[in-house]
Amino acid sequence: MPVTAAASKAESPGWTRVAGRPGGRTVLAVDFDGTVRGEATFRDLARSLPDDIEFWHATVLDTRRGDTVDSARYLDWWLNTPAADTGIVAVLGYCAGSVFASALADALKARSGRRPPTLLFNPGVPTVATLERDFRGVVESMTALTQDERDALHSRTADALKRCGPDFDAAGAELSAIYLDACSTVFERWGIEDDIGEELGDLFRSYVFYLTAARQIERSPAWSSALSVTSRDQAGSGFTDHETSFDLARSDLLRSQEVVSAVYGVLAAEA
């Protein structure tokens, strides 16, 4: 049965309804909504689920330059909104969002007395390797650059990360600087105004902020009870005690009908 409380979900600044009709069984999904990783997202998954499932996607916390990273700000932002109050049948998380989803499930258990089922897709605590992988995808999406220019950015990135080693904060600062340099070239070629370009540049910094906040969250024993759903490159992640792996590329995990069927099987059990 769903976790319930009395509240309306008409307005929910911490969440965006991406599928389903109002009043349906609520699914909360956490991922950074705004990256250009070239991977399927929860929006792809949501479109394939039945209409009686009201699917809410976490919105990005508005962070400013100079802000201090504080994971509690994210959790408060998502918890203190109506979408987190009624009819929750599952909490989903993707990649670093799995850390936040697990912490949200803990908080919902403290609030209601029952922990909603948690499904985690390619879960893991962010590392420098996470940053490198996602940044590579961002660079490859910059089609305004030539392949030689993108190759040069990859080389610059490799050199920077070699200097940083496992220091996540240093790596985040280095990649943010490289990203802004690349963006300035792209924006100039596309004729994008400086103020708009600055906003787009801030998006990557916000992503680094989000990953850094996820790293601050302390794991609880309850996280092991979640179901991990992994692509072939992350099979055997060990993030939870229960894992279902699919012979799929990471980019296709959230658009696969096999995965949709597995997710719906969990949700149907909560009806």
Sequence and secondary structure as in RCSB ss.txt:
>XXXX:A:sequence
MPVTAAASKAESPGWTRVAGRPGGRTVLAVDFDGTVRGEATFRDLARSLPDDIEFWHATVLDTRRGDTVDSARYL
DWWLNTPAADTGIVAVLGYCAGSVFASALADALKARSGRRPPTLLFNPGVPTVATLERDFRGVVESMTALTQDER
DALHSRTADALKRCGPDFDAAGAELSAIYLDACSTVFERWGIEDDIGEELGDLFRSYVFYLTAARQIERSPAWSS
ALSVTSRDQAGSGFTDHETSFDLARSDLLRSQEVVSAVYGVLAAEA
>XXXX:A:secstr
  B  S   S  TTEEEEES TTSEEEEEE  TT    S  HHHHHHTS TTEEEEEE      TT    HHHHH
HHHHTSGGGTS EEEEEEETTHHHHHHHHHHHHHHHHS    EEEES     HHHHHHHHHHHHHT TTS HHHH
HHHHHHHHHHHHHHTT HHHHHHHHHHHHHHHHHHHHHHHT  HHHHHHHHHHHHHHHHHHHHHHHS   GGGGG
SEEEE GGGTT  SSSEEEE S  GGGGGG HHHHHHHHHHHHHT 
